[in-house]
């Protein structure tokens, strides 16, 4: 029996000062509401930094690949992240170029 996996998302939240916070979630919109204080459970790093805006959301096939991409994005400079946000439909190609990882998220989740 094969379990249906829930897609994970890598997301970025922009603070009122323009800073970018990167995280992962199965529901980025809900997570933004948590970070904004509407729901319980937001990141302490974002407390008092609002208003917050969901700037980026990218689906990944599993938590492992989302976590790997999140780690890589957290290593990038703010300029690289801003470039990613400006690319829109070219997101995946840019992710692959800047990260040097052309296989992120392409591995099948273990069953």
C-alpha angles and dihedrals in degrees: 000000000000118000118221107239122220112236116245124213133211107214140181125210121201117215127213089264092052097255117144124226118195125205145142131243143152088232113033094180091055090046090053089053089052092049090048091055096247090113130028120262110049125152116274089223089068099045109125093003096106158166087070127197130197100237101172139014125176125179120231127187097238144004093259095058091043091053092049092051091045090054092049093048091050088059093055125096119251089251091058090049092049089051089053091051092052094052098071108174092020092063098117095048091049092047089053094047098046096040096042087224111117092172101056109140094358096105115096114247112254113257 
